[in-house]
Amino acid sequence: MPDLNRLRAWAAGVTGSQPGVSAKSVLVIGLGRFGTALAETLGALGIEVMAVDIDQGLVDQWADKIAHVRTADATSSAVLSQLGANSFDAVVVAIGTDIEASVLSTAALADLGVPNIWAKAITSEHGRILERVGAHHVVFPEKEMGERVAHVVTGQVDDYFELDDGFVLAELKAPDELIGKRLADTDLRAKYQVTVVCIKPDGGSYTYATADTVVGRRDHLVIAGSVEAADRFVEKTGR
């Protein structure tokens, strides 16, 4: 299952993906692990959520945990119209391994003119099909979690978070070459093409990094940059 921080990021994206528009209601299609976790997170964020699934057993299982749950065949445009899919600010197709149902549901939503469609993809090919049939945003939960764990399990970073295609935030212990130096004197942008966006002193809390911030031996840093730049920085400065 996706971690809480990543779910919050996806939820924030779903509810604020269009400039100047904040979604207050979301329809979630599919009550698998991703769909239910997302629906619960959206609810916790104060968003009005309706979740639907064709499996009555799953609907019964989540009826007490999600405010509005319905049994429905979301591959049907007529059914989606009856559910009022167009009245939601965003719709998320969170169907798991049933690729056919995922594609048909996305296409049905597009046929209805739903303006903000998110869809979960299992593979890059699946994602391309979802985009072609009308998904405005495609997410890859398993792929993104796998990439994050792969970076963390090496022990070189404490966390790794992809904000967008090719751009990441990485949390790591302060490298030896930065210790005792002001960030302004490290020339990180020119040398590694990364930026320290915040810093956590030993025993303290994260705070914004400034040019005058002096890096301590037990500090933790959050750096931002391209995937290639961040990976190169971690590889060359890893402690």
C-alpha angles and dihedrals in degrees: 000000000000115000120255096252092052091047090052089051092051090045090050089050093050092049097044108024097123120067111255093005125103117191114226098176130042133185113210116199114201129035099217122124094284095043095048094044090049093047091050092047092049089050091050088053090057096255120143105243135190117185124194136187135168090228110089091197092060091045090053091046093055100035092101095044103046119051098226121025127166138181108233145143100241093188088077119086089205092055092046090050090052089051089054095241089167091059093063120090090223138008124206120201099207097168111145127208098350095095094175092056090045092054095042092050092049092048091048091052091049090050088055090053096244102176101207114043122169120187135188116228130197098197137016089252090053089049093052091052091049090053092048094052093049115283111146094196128025123194130192106203097174094045093047093047091048091053091048094050091045090058095042097046091062088067093230095106133031095212139359124199127181109213095181139346105307098358124098147173116220128189118208145150114275109273117238094244091062099046114117093009133114111243089235088062097050096071090210096160094055095039102040106006091237133117129214103228100177141001136207116208117213107282092003138094131263115277135173114280118232134187089262095051111122114212116232126209095250097037123123120219134202111210129191128205146102118315090251094048095046093047091048091050092049092046096049098040102032115138 
